[in-house]
């Protein structure tokens, strides 16, 4: 398990994340088996490259996962840290849960914990250039009964710099898993 980042410089003033975990590598599939198929598809599509490209996440290969997908352009500051992300594509299940935010920055989302988690995972992708998964119980105000398991995959056009990310969201009910 990865310790989630903390502090106002990382998450924004006054943002506190609770019931949240991040995992990487083999731990992703061990903890969240549903992501195994997605990671295998990404591996197959990227071939020998370190990271997948935007073109690799094609609608034919990932058809059954399209309702769960979100595509982000990562926004960085001068130091290279991810400070925001622009949503380029949202799957129907993601829109159903969060509302339509295509074309908007994640920082525009009304609950500051949501963009804080996305930005924290984006920074992890930029630093490590490997997929990371996160799990949160009690997603946001008004939806405390729902949890989220989300896989973030780094995307790179030059196989060096992470410039985008794609996520796959699985919603669940924590009370049913106890």
C-alpha angles and dihedrals in degrees: 000000000000119000106242113237119258138191136072094274091059104036106023130259113315097357114140121184118204134176089021132133136175126205135179142190120010089349089073095065093037092054098032109027092178089072093059094085093048093050091048090052091049090049091050093048097047094048112180094352119106093231137024122248128225088258090059091064093072124167094237097055095039097036098127091048097049094099088057099046132107122180118204134190105213116230115209136190124227092277091056096251117141108248100167142350132221115223110230100173136012126191119231095253091050091049090048090057103037103022126244112313101153110145093017132105116254088233087071091067110113097229106065093205091068097059090038090060092045093049092047091052090045090055090049090052092049093049099042104023092215132106118273130193128207133194127198129179115209099021104203145328110307092020103060090132092063128075132196134217110191132182118206118197121192117233124201132177093199098033089239110066120050104225101161141022134207122204134196115206126205115186120204143167110250093199090063093053098057 
